[in-house]
Amino acid sequence: MERLLDKRPRHIVPATRMIVEYLVRWKDYGPEDDSWEPASNIEKILMDEYEATHHATIHIAARSTRKSARRRT
């Protein structure tokens, strides 16, 4: 495995069971060979790296207190 590209929940029949799958980019292979693999097949360090880079805190800019330049007529 080279890296993880995406993550998705997947419902298993019966619908009461859900697993997590990761889209894997395989080392020395192209994008056409990417595949979805269950988390149980993925090394923990790769999952931790994915979570750290894809679910980091998003900083939201403070809202401007400046009044609109539009004039009411």
Phi, psi and omega in degrees: 000139178262309179196167178259136184255329184202171182217143178210148171276148179222126179277135180252142176287128359290156188298354180283350182249136179228141174236162176254135177238149177242142175276119188255133169263120184274139180297134179070018177232158181271177181300333179294343180259003177301145180214154176275127181233142177294151181303332180295342179264359187255139176293139182303322181297323178292320178294319179297318178297317179299311182298321181293325183268337184256347181231037179287163179297133178263125179271126180257129180295144178296145181286139181291140177260001180292137180285153182297144180281347180292140177254141177274138180248000000 
